[in-house]
């Protein structure tokens, strides 16, 4: 009996997913646990494994489709088995598809290829599909020149010879979504093929400015966004579609801002002792872990220890606002900003970690976030969030709570300031910390007590290592 492949529900808030690419074609043999397709949710890209072995009988939704969760996207079963809403399925993956030639006595009319619809919804000739399958080409990336956009074998051959064929389907999809011109990208894959990592390097700003500039100059009109920039009396207006991630950020930040009555507490902390301690231990931690301890790691440790003394700041509120959940553990979120949006990976069980363990966990989860490899459960169950904009020279800002958290800490830049110490004016490295708290759970007094505890921990950092 055929088995459904459904759009997975990766997290309680996921409502739909977009299919990036299929790794198997109809008629291919599939093994249980094998990677079947890749999808992108409102948070992450993720690979979907086959839950049964057999033949991929039917692909209901092709690459590029946006499908609601738990909806059928494909069927797996025995070769030749019928599936609901379709006739007999492909008999076997290895069976070649012969191109039917229709003879005609009218010399002026060329021989017509029999055009069929393959089961992934693409209009293509049998010869085009067979050639694409033999050469590992994703037909959804090929522009057809036939009637109503049908793809002929010559179109697939031209695509293979064209430079655009030197890009993986996933890399092409990311470039399309993020509107990145790939003409000037130097691929690191086989024979210079552009891979996902190459596109991400441009997206994350690691590509050279020269390459980016050349990309703009070389971009043909066809490579531009479907919605070309408009111009009004003041200048050019560019219309940019919101990505799934951006839409979710917009929705959640609006919900947080308008549903939670918040208050803000600011404190200035003297970073002298913490910076000195970091300088003493940084080499030892690198030697043991291969990771460099940052100022954020030390602040995170101070936050964790302070939260364990102030559980209401580390709490959440029930949906009916009748109960409060006081977490006697810390699952710490670190906000990671990217050009495509904001993600908040979670370091779970952070209260049980030493400084060394926290450094490793922080670097690993941040690296995965920047590479777009986070899994949904790696962004779930947060109890408190830190947002650090200090590396951009920001002196103070008010972050919005990452619900269902009760509070969030904004970390700003360390600035040399004149202060009065023992009756004398001296210059010290000062950092501003900002707590945004939900007044439904946390009172101003409790927020102030937490910030006092945090300030003392940072200014006396040896206590963090005891």
C-alpha positions in Angstrom: 0.0 0.0 0.0 1.4 3.4 -1.0 2.6 5.6 1.9 2.1 9.4 2.0 5.0 11.8 2.2 3.7 14.9 4.0 4.9 18.4 4.6 6.4 18.1 8.1 5.3 20.3 10.9 8.7 21.5 12.2 7.7 23.3 15.3 4.3 24.3 16.8 4.2 27.6 15.0 5.0 26.4 11.5 2.0 26.7 9.1 3.6 26.0 5.7 6.8 25.1 4.1 8.4 25.8 0.7 9.9 22.9 -1.3 13.5 23.9 -2.3 14.4 20.8 -4.2 13.7 17.1 -4.6 16.7 14.8 -4.4 14.7 11.9 -6.0 12.7 11.8 -9.2 9.5 9.9 -9.8 10.3 6.2 -10.4 13.5 6.4 -8.3 14.1 3.8 -5.6 14.0 5.2 -2.1 15.3 3.8 1.2 13.9 4.5 4.6 15.9 7.3 6.2 17.3 8.5 2.9 17.2 12.3 2.2 14.2 12.8 0.0 13.8 16.6 -0.4 14.8 19.9 1.2 12.3 22.5 2.4 12.5 26.0 3.9 10.3 27.0 6.7 9.8 30.4 8.3 12.9 29.8 10.4 15.3 27.3 8.7 16.2 25.1 5.8 15.8 21.5 6.6 16.1 18.1 4.9 13.3 15.6 5.0 14.0 11.9 5.2 11.9 9.1 3.6 9.8 7.3 6.2 9.5 4.2 4.1 11.4 2.2 1.4 10.1 1.6 -2.1 9.6 3.6 -5.3 8.8 7.3 -5.4 5.5 6.9 -7.2 4.3 10.5 -7.5 5.5 14.0 -6.6 2.4 16.0 -5.9 4.1 19.3 -5.4 7.3 20.3 -7.4 10.2 22.4 -6.2 9.1 26.0 -5.5 5.7 25.0 -4.2 4.5 26.5 -0.9 2.5 23.7 0.9 0.6 23.8 4.2 1.9 21.5 6.9 0.8 17.8 7.0 -0.5 18.0 3.4 0.6 15.2 1.1 3.5 16.2 -1.1 4.4 12.7 -2.6 3.7 9.0 -2.5 6.1 6.0 -1.9 5.1 2.4 -2.6 5.7 -0.6 -4.9 6.6 0.0 -8.5 3.5 0.3 -10.7 1.2 0.7 -7.7 -1.6 3.2 -8.2 -2.0 6.2 -5.8 -5.1 8.2 -5.0 -5.9 10.7 -7.8 -3.6 9.1 -10.3 -3.4 6.1 -12.6 -0.6 3.6 -12.6 2.6 4.8 -11.2 6.0 4.6 -12.9 7.1 0.9 -13.3 10.7 1.4 -12.4 13.4 4.1 -12.2 15.7 2.5 -14.7 13.1 2.2 -17.5 14.1 4.7 -20.2 11.5 6.9 -21.8 11.5 6.7 -25.6 10.7 9.8 -27.6 7.8 9.3 -29.9 8.5 10.6 -33.4 5.4 11.6 -35.5 6.1 11.5 -39.2 4.5 14.0 -41.5 4.3 14.4 -45.3 4.4 18.1 -45.2 8.1 19.0 -45.6 7.8 22.5 -44.3 6.5 21.2 -41.0 9.2 19.7 -38.7 8.7 16.4 -36.9 6.7 17.0 -33.7 7.8 15.7 -30.3 5.0 14.2 -28.3 4.6 16.6 -25.4 3.5 15.2 -22.0 3.1 16.5 -18.5 5.5 14.8 -16.1 4.1 14.1 -12.7 6.0 16.9 -11.1 3.9 19.4 -13.0 6.5 20.4 -15.5 5.6 20.6 -19.2 8.4 18.7 -21.0 9.0 16.1 -23.8 10.0 12.6 -22.8 13.4 13.1 -24.4 14.0 16.2 -22.3 13.1 14.4 -19.1 15.3 11.4 -20.0 18.3 13.6 -20.9 17.8 15.7 -17.7 17.6 12.5 -15.6 20.8 11.1 -17.2 22.7 14.3 -16.6 21.4 15.1 -13.1 19.7 18.3 -14.2 16.7 19.8 -12.4 14.1 20.5 -15.1 12.5 23.2 -12.9 15.6 25.3 -13.6 15.3 24.9 -17.4 13.4 27.5 -19.5 11.4 25.9 -22.2 11.2 27.4 -25.7 8.2 25.3 -26.9 4.6 26.2 -26.9 3.3 27.3 -23.5 6.9 27.0 -22.1 7.3 23.3 -22.8 10.8 22.0 -22.4 12.5 20.3 -25.3 15.7 18.2 -25.2 17.6 21.0 -27.0 16.6 23.4 -24.1 18.1 21.0 -21.6 21.3 20.5 -23.7 21.6 24.3 -24.0 21.1 24.7 -20.2 23.9 22.2 -19.6 26.3 24.0 -21.8 25.3 27.4 -20.5 27.1 28.9 -17.5 23.9 28.9 -15.4 24.1 25.1 -15.4 27.2 25.4 -13.2 25.1 26.1 -10.1 23.4 23.6 -7.8 19.6 23.7 -7.6 19.7 24.7 -4.0 22.2 27.5 -4.6 20.1 28.7 -7.5 17.0 28.7 -5.3 18.7 30.7 -2.5 20.1 33.2 -5.1 16.6 33.6 -6.5 14.9 34.1 -3.1 17.6 36.6 -1.9 17.8 38.3 -5.4 21.6 37.6 -5.7 23.1 37.8 -9.2 25.4 34.7 -9.6 27.2 35.8 -12.8 30.2 37.1 -10.8 30.3 34.3 -8.2 33.3 32.0 -8.5 32.1 28.5 -7.6 34.0 26.2 -5.3 32.3 23.0 -6.5 33.5 20.5 -9.2 34.6 22.3 -12.4 33.7 25.6 -10.8 30.1 24.8 -10.0 28.5 27.3 -7.7 27.4 25.7 -4.5 25.1 26.7 -1.6 28.1 27.9 0.5 29.3 30.2 -2.3 25.9 32.0 -2.4 25.8 32.2 1.4 29.2 33.8 1.4 27.9 36.6 -0.7 24.7 36.8 1.3 26.7 37.1 4.6 29.0 39.8 3.1 32.2 37.8 2.8 32.5 38.2 -0.9 34.7 40.9 -2.1 33.2 44.3 -2.9 34.7 44.1 -6.4 32.8 40.9 -7.1 29.6 42.5 -5.8 30.2 45.5 -8.0 30.9 43.4 -11.0 27.7 41.4 -10.3 25.6 44.5 -10.5 27.3 45.7 -13.7 27.0 42.3 -15.4 23.5 41.5 -14.3 21.3 41.1 -17.4 17.8 42.5 -17.5 16.3 38.9 -17.2 18.2 38.5 -13.9 16.5 41.4 -12.2 13.6 41.1 -9.9 10.2 40.7 -11.6 9.2 44.0 -9.9 11.6 46.5 -11.4 12.4 49.7 -9.3 9.9 52.5 -9.8 10.7 56.2 -9.8 8.8 59.0 -8.3 9.5 62.7 -7.9 12.0 62.1 -5.1 13.9 59.2 -6.7 13.9 55.5 -7.2 11.6 53.2 -5.2 12.6 49.5 -5.2 9.9 46.9 -4.4 11.4 43.9 -2.4 9.2 41.0 -1.5 9.3 39.9 2.2 10.9 36.5 2.7 9.1 33.9 4.8 11.5 34.6 7.7 10.9 38.4 7.4 7.1 37.9 7.5 7.4 35.8 10.7 9.7 38.4 12.3 7.2 41.1 11.4 4.3 39.1 12.9 6.0 38.1 16.1 7.6 41.4 16.9 4.2 43.1 16.4 2.5 40.6 18.7 5.2 41.1 21.3 5.2 44.8 21.1 1.4 45.3 21.3 0.6 42.5 23.7 3.2 42.9 26.4 3.2 46.0 28.6 6.9 46.5 29.0 9.3 48.6 31.0 13.0 49.3 30.5 15.9 49.3 33.0 19.4 50.6 32.1 22.6 50.2 34.0 26.2 51.0 33.2 28.8 48.4 34.1 32.6 48.9 34.5 34.2 46.3 32.3 37.8 46.7 33.6 37.9 43.5 35.7 36.0 41.3 33.1 38.3 42.4 30.3 41.4 41.7 32.4 40.1 38.2 33.3 39.3 37.4 29.7 42.8 38.4 28.7 44.2 35.9 31.2 42.1 32.9 30.3 41.5 33.4 26.5 44.7 31.5 25.4 44.0 28.6 27.8 40.5 28.2 26.5 41.7 28.3 22.8 44.3 25.6 23.6 41.6 23.3 25.1 38.7 23.9 22.8 40.0 25.6 19.7 37.4 28.4 20.4 38.0 32.0 21.3 36.1 33.3 24.4 34.4 36.6 23.6 33.1 39.3 25.9 29.6 38.0 25.0 30.5 34.6 26.5 31.5 36.2 29.8 28.3 38.3 29.9 26.3 35.3 29.0 27.8 33.4 32.0 27.0 36.4 34.3 23.4 36.5 32.9 22.9 32.8 33.5 24.1 32.9 37.1 22.0 36.0 37.8 18.8 34.5 36.3 19.1 31.5 38.7 18.7 34.0 41.5 15.8 35.9 39.9 13.4 33.2 38.4 10.7 35.8 37.6 13.0 37.3 35.0 13.5 33.8 33.6 9.8 33.0 33.4 7.0 32.8 30.9 3.3 33.5 31.0 0.5 31.1 30.1 -1.6 31.9 27.0 -4.6 32.6 29.2 -2.5 34.8 31.5 -3.6 32.8 34.6 -0.4 31.1 35.4 3.3 31.9 35.4 6.0 29.4 34.7 9.2 29.9 36.7 12.1 28.1 35.0 14.7 26.8 37.5 17.1 26.3 34.6 18.3 28.5 31.8 17.9 27.9 28.1 19.7 30.9 26.7 18.9 32.4 23.3 21.5 34.4 21.5 20.1 36.6 18.8 22.0 36.2 15.5 21.4 38.8 12.8 21.8 38.0 9.1 20.9 39.9 5.9 17.9 37.6 5.4 16.6 38.1 8.9 17.0 37.3 12.6 17.3 33.9 14.2 17.5 33.1 17.9 19.4 29.7 18.5 19.1 28.3 22.0 21.8 27.0 24.2 19.9 24.5 26.3 20.9 23.6 29.8 23.2 26.6 29.9 23.0 26.8 33.7 24.9 23.6 34.0 27.8 24.7 31.8 31.2 26.0 32.8 32.7 28.9 30.9 34.6 26.6 28.6 31.5 24.6 27.8 29.5 27.7 27.2 32.1 29.1 24.8 32.0 25.9 22.7 28.2 25.7 22.7 27.8 29.3 21.8 30.3 29.1 18.8 28.7 25.9 17.5 25.1 27.1 17.6 26.1 30.5 16.1 28.0 28.9 13.3 25.1 26.7 12.5 22.8 29.7 12.5 25.0 31.7 10.1 25.2 28.6 7.8 21.4 28.2 7.8 21.7 24.7 9.3 19.7 25.2 12.4 17.0 22.6 13.2 13.6 23.8 14.6 14.3 22.3 18.0 17.5 24.3 18.2 15.4 27.4 18.3 12.8 26.2 20.7 12.2 26.3 24.5 14.1 29.5 25.2 13.7 31.1 28.7 15.8 34.3 28.2 17.4 36.1 25.3 20.5 38.2 24.8 20.8 40.7 21.9 24.3 42.2 21.3 24.8 45.1 19.0 27.9 46.3 20.7 30.2 45.1 17.8 28.5 47.8 15.6 29.3 50.6 18.0 25.8 50.9 19.3 25.9 52.7 22.7 22.3 51.9 23.8 19.2 50.4 22.4 15.9 48.9 23.6 15.3 45.3 22.4 11.8 43.8 21.9 11.0 40.7 24.0 11.4 37.4 22.3 8.1 35.8 23.4 7.3 33.6 25.3 10.2 35.0 27.3 9.5 37.5 30.0 12.6 39.6 29.4 15.5 40.3 27.0 18.9 41.9 27.6 20.4 44.4 25.2 24.2 44.5 25.2 25.9 47.6 23.8 29.4 48.7 23.0 32.1 49.2 25.6 33.1 52.9 25.6 35.9 54.7 27.4 34.2 57.1 29.8 35.4 59.5 32.6 34.1 58.3 35.9 34.7 59.3 39.5 36.5 56.5 41.4 37.7 57.0 45.0 37.0 60.7 44.7 39.1 61.1 41.5 38.2 61.3 37.9 39.5 58.5 35.8 38.8 56.9 32.4 37.2 53.4 32.5 35.7 51.0 29.9 31.9 51.3 30.4 29.1 49.2 28.9 25.4 50.0 28.9 23.1 47.0 29.5 19.3 47.4 28.8 16.7 45.1 30.2 13.2 45.0 28.5 10.7 43.2 30.8 7.1 42.2 30.6 5.3 44.0 33.4 2.7 41.3 33.6 5.2 39.0 35.2 8.1 41.2 36.3 7.7 44.3 38.5 10.2 47.2 38.2 11.7 46.3 41.5 12.5 42.8 40.5 13.9 44.0 37.2 16.1 46.4 39.1 17.3 43.7 41.5 18.2 41.5 38.6 20.3 44.2 36.9 22.0 44.9 40.2 23.0 41.3 40.6 24.2 41.2 37.0 26.2 44.4 37.4 27.9 43.0 40.5 28.7 39.7 38.7 30.3 41.5 35.7 32.3 43.8 37.8 33.5 41.0 40.0 34.0 38.3 37.3 36.1 35.9 39.4 32.8 35.0 41.2 31.6 33.5 37.9 34.3 30.9 37.9 33.6 29.6 41.4 
